[in-house]
Each structure stands twice: as C-alpha cells, then as structure tokens.
Amino acid sequence: MIKKVTDRKYLEQIHELGSYAFNSNHTKEQRDIYLKKNESIDNYVDEVDGQVTSQIVSYPYQVTINGQVMGMSGIGDVATYPEARGTGSIRLLFEAIFNDLHEKGTELSYLAPFSQSFYRKFGYENIFDYDEIRIPKETIVQIKPEKTGSIKRVSWENKEVQETIKELYRKTLGTHNGSLVREDYWWDFVLTFNQGRRLAIAYDDKKQACGYIVYGLIGASEFMIYEMSYTNLFGLKKLMTFVSSHSGSFDEFVSTNLPDPKIIELFTETQNIVRKTHSSMMARIVNFKEFIEKFNFKSSPTKEIVYLEVIDNTCSWNNGIFKLSIVNGKSTCEKIDSSNEPMIHYSGSIQRWTQIFMGRVTFEEAQWLNLIDSKNESTNFSELFLPSTPRLYDYF
C-alpha cells in the first residue's frame, strides 16, 4: 500500500531501508539527526504486511530561478529491498508524489540519479554540473596573502555564527540560478550530520563579515573545501589566504563546490591544477503552467505570443499545447485544445523544456542540437531568455 507517513515507527523503517540500500553505517548520533530531519519532510512508502518495502522521501524546498522563488520537491533515498524489486512500487510512489505536488502547485523537482536513464522515465533530465578542482600545495602557496581584516574559525553551535553564515548565503550562493532557499532544519542537518565539517568566517577591516568557508581536514593528505561564499574580492582573497595557510600540513587542496572556477586565475602557474567537470543532479518541471507564469523573461514592451507543445508521459497535466502571452518579462500560460496543433511554434519533451528554461542549454543550442522541434519560427521567443547558468550547492 502506497502511503505518506510521519509516525516514528515508519521513519525508523525508512532509515533502516536506506541504510541497507546505500550500505550506510551511521552512528547513533547520526541516526538521531537523520530521524529528526525526516520529521520536517514528506516520506512516501510502499508498505506490505506492516513493513516498509520501498520508499522515496521528498524535501519541500524552495529554489531561486532567475531571481524568482519557486517550490521544489527534492527527491532522495529512493530505495527498495531486493526481494521487493520488480513490483513497480517506485513508479507508484512517484505517481503519488507528482499528484500531491500538482495539487500544491509545486513547480519543480530535483534528484541525484544513480542512473540517468532510469530517472528520464519519470521526466527528469541533466541540469547541474560541478567542477572538481585539485590544487597541489606547490601551487596553493602562490596565493598572495591578504593581511588586512581577519578570519575566525567558528562553531555552528553559536547562534550568532548561524545567522551570519545564513545571511552570507542568502546574499551570495542563494541568489544563483537553481540554488536552494535553505530552511533552518537543512542547515542543521548538513552541518551536524556530516561529521568533521569545520567553519571559518572572513571579516574586513570594519569587522563586517564578507565570506565563509565550510571545510574538512581529510587525514594528512587533503584539505577539502565543501563550500565557499564571499561578497567581494577581498572576502575571496581572505578565505584563500586561510586555505593556503594550511600548505604545510596537506599535499592537495580539493573543491567540488566553488561558486566560480575562475578562482584559478589567482595563481601564476596553473599547469598542475587538475580540473574536471562532472554531471550532477537532474531536474524536471512538475507544473508547467505554474512554472511559466512565475518565470522571468527579458523585459520587452512588445507582447509576444508563442505556442509550445509539451510532451510529458508522467504528468498528464503538462502534456499538450500551451499558449504563452509574454509582455514586460512576465507571461500568462493557457493550455489549449489539441485540435489547434497547426498553431504550434515549438515542440519538445518536458525534459528538454526543463533544460531550456533552467539554462542548461540556450534556446538556440536546443534548436541546433534538435532537442526541440521548430515547427513555425515566426516569433522572437529565442530573444526573450535571460542568460543564466544553473548552480546547486546542495546534495540530498
């Protein structure tokens, strides 16, 4: 039986199944933190004879898309016991989640795929990448020390520290296209569940906070940068001075989450820096109409009318032809009768429209790659998109 659960006994079974499926061995403290976190999210299970056999958790997040806050369901802990696989329970769970999200008007959903092809069956597509940057200690010492201002190692237990870091995130990383509007429970989970994470805050000469770093000391080999935020160049240089001050203790300095890979331009010799781009999370538009009516286009006083066909084999409410009326950067969106097919300007799957509207590919690139079908190009639609690159600094 598919159900949405909140009782402690179900949360414990969800943790047990997740631990089995992902071969996790949590401490008691981590288990307690996990269970507390799940009290704040939506837990969907397939129950057979009182036992959870399959599960999906849905985090009720908000995200920033082109400066506009939208609802997003973060999908995690998709798991089934081996003996229950092949029963179609995961599809049923997704159907239940999508139906609930449709009723709520939630615009988007993200997830971290174990298999991209598997999740494409549910309408998801590649959206986010991340850059892995490895800097040897011989290179990190090239950073010119910033001697003014100060930097302090701090503890997350301090309430003032929490507010400072949250505010810095809201001003910086939280403004990037696709990034999370982080809830308090998520901050607490990330910085307490993942043991060994350390914090430092950079201040200018006026004692104003201008950046923070979340980092880890991995054995005697790696200094790991988990997250770095800065409001200006001084904040960046002060944080990088702090990082380079560890050159006597670590052989390599690693990041998978820098907001701007161009940080490597701070170094005079870059040949030994290794940079790799990895595919990361996938996403899909869950409610196309609601998404479009919140989406920010380029402002133009001229009204543009365009007809888009959306092909969505999972969410029937998205499947069809939509009339977009766009003026001054905002749009109204109306689903119209399918008999008006000759009016279609462009046609594509929900996956491809998600990639275009979230900035994974430009409209022109999607046309060139034949990701969408251009049936009637007598519009200025391609000129109405704001340039944006999707960035995400969280994993769930």
DAGIBEL-V325951 format. One record per backbone hydrogen bond with DSSP energy under -0.5 kcal/mol. NH is the residue of the N-H (numbers start at 0). CO is the residue of the C=O. Records with the same first field share a line. If there is no record, write none. Layout:
NH=CO / CO
This chain:
2=44
4=42
9=6
10=6
11=7
12=8
13=9
14=10
15=11
16=12
17=13
18=14
19=15
20=16
21=17
22=19
23=18
30=26
31=27
32=28
33=29
34=30
35=31
36=32
37=33
38=34 / 35
39=36
40=37
41=57
42=4 / 40
43=41 / 55
44=2
45=53
46=0 / 44
47=50
50=47
52=45
53=45
54=78
55=43
56=75
57=41
58=73
59=57
60=58 / 71
61=180
62=69
63=178
64=62 / 67
65=63
67=64
69=62
71=60
72=107
73=58 / 71
74=72 / 109
75=56
78=54 / 76
80=52
83=80
84=81
86=83
91=87
92=88
93=89
94=90
95=91
96=92
97=93
98=94
99=95
100=96
101=97
102=98
103=99
104=100
105=100
107=70
108=283
109=72
110=281
111=74
112=110
118=114
119=115
120=116 / 117
121=118
122=119
123=118
124=282
126=280
127=280
129=277
131=129 / 275
132=130 / 254
133=273
134=132 / 252
135=133
136=250
138=135
139=135
140=136
141=138
142=139
144=142
146=144
149=202
151=200
153=198
157=154
158=156
161=157
162=158
163=159
164=160
165=161
166=162
167=163
168=164
169=165
170=166
171=167 / 168
173=168
174=171
175=172
177=63
178=175
180=61
181=179
186=182
187=183
188=184
189=185
190=186
191=187 / 188
192=188
193=188 / 189
194=192
196=193
197=214
198=153
199=212
200=151
201=210
202=149
203=207
206=203
209=201
210=201
211=228
212=199
213=226
214=197 / 212
215=223
217=215 / 221
218=216
220=217
221=217
222=251
223=215 / 221
224=222 / 253
225=213 / 223
226=213
227=256
228=211
230=209
231=209
235=231
236=232
237=233
238=234
239=235
240=236
241=237
242=238
243=239
244=240
245=242
246=243
248=245
249=245
250=220
251=220
252=134
253=222 / 251
254=132
255=224
262=259
263=260
264=261
265=262
266=263
272=269
273=133
274=272
275=131
277=129 / 275
279=127
281=110
282=124
283=108
285=106 / 283
286=106
287=285
290=286
291=287
292=288
293=289 / 290
294=290
296=294 / 328
297=383
303=325
305=323
307=305 / 321
308=345
309=307 / 319
310=347
311=309
315=313
317=314
318=314 / 315
319=309 / 317
320=335
321=307
322=333
323=305 / 321
324=322 / 331
325=303 / 323
326=329
327=299
328=297
329=326
331=324
333=322
335=320
339=336
340=337
342=339
343=340
344=306
345=306
346=372
347=308
349=310
352=348
353=349
354=350
355=351
356=352
357=353
358=355
359=354
360=354
365=361
366=362
367=363
368=364
369=366
370=365
371=365
372=346
373=371
374=344 / 372
375=344
378=376
382=379
383=380
384=381
390=176
